[in-house]
Amino acid sequence: MTRKKPFSYMESSCNTAKIINLKFGDLSLITLTRAPKVTEDVSLESSLLFKELLQTKLGTSILIDAHNSRYETAPKGELDGVKFNSQAARE
């Protein structure tokens, strides 16, 4: 008889950032958002750091940049994206 791989759900937040981890056996599917704040794309440098951190803690991980719609009157800091060592990246 084949055992089914377990499923788990985890949610974590810090200030305006929120991550959700859906774990299917050995695979973690992770979303990153700052909703309702506008958040542009995650920079390559930040995404590589996040990937290394997630895989160290959770094993095989897929990070989904669940950024929100853009509007031109949003504060400049929100339109800059998630750059390495930015407030958004630290959160």
N, C-alpha and C positions, 0 to 999 in steps of 0.2 A: 504494500500500500504506500502511495506517495503522500508525504506530508505537505500540506499547503504552507507557503511562506506567509509569515504574519504581516499584518498591515498595522501601521500606527500613524497618528496625527499629532503634530506638535506645533504650537504657535508661540512666537516670542516677539517682544517689541522693546524698543529703546527710543524714547522721545518720539520722533515722527516716523521712524522706520519700523517695519513689521515684516517678519518672515514667517512663512508657513512651510512645514516639512511634511510631505506625504511620503511615508516609507513603505515600500513594497519589497519585503524580503531584504535583500542586500542593496537595493537601489533607493536613493533619496531623491525625490522630486521637490525642489525648493523654489518658492516664489518670493520675490523681494518687492516691496512697495512702500511708498510714503503717502498713500492716499489719506486724505483728499488733496494733499499738496501735489503740485506739478512736479514730476521728476523726469528728466530727460534720460538718455541712455547711460548705461554704466560704461566707464572707460575701460579700455583693454587692460591697463595696469591694475585697476580695481578688481576687474573680473578675474584676473589671474590670481590675485591675492585671495579673493573670496573662494575660488575653486580649491586652492591649496588648503585653506583653513577648513572648508567643509569636508574635503576628502580625508583630511587628517582625523577629524572628529567623527564623521559619519560613513566613511567608505565611499563607494561610487556615488557621485552626486551630479545632478543636472540642475543648474541654476537658471531660473526663468526671470528675466527682467520684466516685471509686471508694471512698467511705468504708466503714468496717467496721461491723459490728453493735455496738450500744450495750449496755453493761451498767452498772447503777447503781453498782457498787463501783469503777468505773474512777476514776483520779485526776481531780480537777476540771479540770485543765488539758487533759486529753484530751476531756472532755465539753463544753468551751467552743466547740469548732469551730475553723475556720481563719479567725481574725479578722485584720484589717489590722494589720500590724507585730507579730503574735504570733510566738512561737518556731516554731510549725508553718508559718506563712506564710513566714518567713525561710528555713527549710530548703527 
